[in-house]
Amino acid sequence: MTRKTGIYLLSAFILLSSFILSSELVFHLGKNECKLIISGNDSASLVFVSLHENENTAIDAFVLADSGFSNYTLIQLKQNGERLVKYKIRGKDYSFDPNRIFTEMGIKNTLKNYNEKYPKRLEKDLKLFSDSLLQIFRPKVQNGYIVALHNNTDSSYSILSYLNSKDAEDVYINENEDIDDFFFVTARSEFEYFKSMGRNVALQSEGVEDDGSLSVYCQKNGIPYINIEAQHGHLQKQAEMINEVYAFLQSIRLNINIEKSD
């Protein structure tokens, strides 16, 4: 299938997506393919996104979480079971981090980081790929949230990473919580909520480094965003954190209803 055909396939999916409960969408990255596995309600308030295929605990935790909340979409990016995605041109694979392609700066940096050299056209191709993903990720309802699902390894990336960092406006750490399990949010209201629940949480600053991540894109474009970050293997804990996001959304709805009644 040519790249042009792939774009037509995407358009057809978007027209029909409000009626789809589960679907698989194929993207052609040069001679390679990757897939989006989409399930749930396409007009959902919460769009859960899993970009790194090797972060398996996050998906297992999503399945384990049982809140009775059905107003969600789950989107998984899949290619080779690894963190990085590969784009093939003329028999050669070029690697990139799929969570670093949502700004032009991020695209250039992730290609430089993982490849000695790469064709200049690849920057434009990844921008098209990124735009297609964002069209699908963006919540279809007003004030809908994108919720990223991620896993880390023990202490390699934790809530401590944001102490004294220009990337975080505020940080709350509960000494009774594992530092590898935390929320990363883009609005003060979410920060205060998870802080009140005694959860480790960092609030992304407006001066955050442009690394091309989904959190940077969402903040720049006014899309509510929450990242649920947990250590690999912390299955029960991440399931609890997912349920807490459901509870947060329900608390917002309650407050809105109270304000309307006033």
ChimeraX attribute file (.defattr): number of C-alpha atoms within 10 A of each C-alpha:
attribute: neighborCount
match mode: 1-to-1
recipient: residues
	/A:1	9
	/A:2	10
	/A:3	14
	/A:4	9
	/A:5	12
	/A:6	15
	/A:7	16
	/A:8	10
	/A:9	14
	/A:10	17
	/A:11	13
	/A:12	10
	/A:13	16
	/A:14	13
	/A:15	9
	/A:16	10
	/A:17	17
	/A:18	13
	/A:19	10
	/A:20	15
	/A:21	12
	/A:22	15
	/A:23	13
	/A:24	12
	/A:25	14
	/A:26	16
	/A:27	21
	/A:28	19
	/A:29	22
	/A:30	20
	/A:31	16
	/A:32	15
	/A:33	16
	/A:34	17
	/A:35	16
	/A:36	20
	/A:37	16
	/A:38	22
	/A:39	17
	/A:40	18
	/A:41	20
	/A:42	26
	/A:43	19
	/A:44	20
	/A:45	21
	/A:46	28
	/A:47	25
	/A:48	28
	/A:49	21
	/A:50	24
	/A:51	22
	/A:52	23
	/A:53	20
	/A:54	17
	/A:55	22
	/A:56	17
	/A:57	22
	/A:58	28
	/A:59	22
	/A:60	15
	/A:61	23
	/A:62	20
	/A:63	10
	/A:64	16
	/A:65	21
	/A:66	13
	/A:67	13
	/A:68	8
	/A:69	11
	/A:70	13
	/A:71	14
	/A:72	20
	/A:73	23
	/A:74	24
	/A:75	23
	/A:76	18
	/A:77	21
	/A:78	20
	/A:79	18
	/A:80	14
	/A:81	13
	/A:82	12
	/A:83	18
	/A:84	18
	/A:85	23
	/A:86	22
	/A:87	20
	/A:88	16
	/A:89	15
	/A:90	7
	/A:91	10
	/A:92	12
	/A:93	17
	/A:94	21
	/A:95	19
	/A:96	23
	/A:97	21
	/A:98	25
	/A:99	20
	/A:100	24
	/A:101	26
	/A:102	25
	/A:103	18
	/A:104	17
	/A:105	14
	/A:106	22
	/A:107	25
	/A:108	20
	/A:109	17
	/A:110	19
	/A:111	22
	/A:112	14
	/A:113	12
	/A:114	14
	/A:115	12
	/A:116	8
	/A:117	10
	/A:118	16
	/A:119	9
	/A:120	9
	/A:121	8
	/A:122	19
	/A:123	18
	/A:124	13
	/A:125	15
	/A:126	21
	/A:127	16
	/A:128	13
	/A:129	18
	/A:130	19
	/A:131	15
	/A:132	15
	/A:133	16
	/A:134	15
	/A:135	12
	/A:136	18
	/A:137	20
	/A:138	16
	/A:139	23
	/A:140	17
	/A:141	12
	/A:142	10
	/A:143	12
	/A:144	19
	/A:145	24
	/A:146	23
	/A:147	25
	/A:148	22
	/A:149	26
	/A:150	23
	/A:151	24
	/A:152	18
	/A:153	13
	/A:154	15
	/A:155	14
	/A:156	10
	/A:157	17
	/A:158	20
	/A:159	21
	/A:160	18
	/A:161	15
	/A:162	20
	/A:163	16
	/A:164	11
	/A:165	14
	/A:166	14
	/A:167	18
	/A:168	21
	/A:169	18
	/A:170	17
	/A:171	19
	/A:172	22
	/A:173	18
	/A:174	14
	/A:175	10
	/A:176	9
	/A:177	12
	/A:178	19
	/A:179	21
	/A:180	23
	/A:181	25
	/A:182	26
	/A:183	24
	/A:184	25
	/A:185	24
	/A:186	25
	/A:187	18
	/A:188	13
	/A:189	13
	/A:190	22
	/A:191	23
	/A:192	15
	/A:193	16
	/A:194	22
	/A:195	18
	/A:196	10
	/A:197	10
	/A:198	15
	/A:199	23
	/A:200	26
	/A:201	28
	/A:202	31
	/A:203	23
	/A:204	25
	/A:205	18
	/A:206	14
	/A:207	11
	/A:208	15
	/A:209	14
	/A:210	17
	/A:211	21
	/A:212	22
	/A:213	18
	/A:214	24
	/A:215	27
	/A:216	23
	/A:217	19
	/A:218	19
	/A:219	18
	/A:220	11
	/A:221	9
	/A:222	11
	/A:223	19
	/A:224	20
	/A:225	23
	/A:226	24
	/A:227	23
	/A:228	22
	/A:229	24
	/A:230	30
	/A:231	25
	/A:232	19
	/A:233	18
	/A:234	17
	/A:235	19
	/A:236	15
	/A:237	16
	/A:238	29
	/A:239	23
	/A:240	17
	/A:241	22
	/A:242	24
	/A:243	19
	/A:244	18
	/A:245	21
	/A:246	20
	/A:247	14
	/A:248	16
	/A:249	15
	/A:250	13
	/A:251	13
	/A:252	12
	/A:253	12
	/A:254	12
	/A:255	11
	/A:256	12
	/A:257	11
	/A:258	10
	/A:259	9
	/A:260	8
	/A:261	7
	/A:262	6
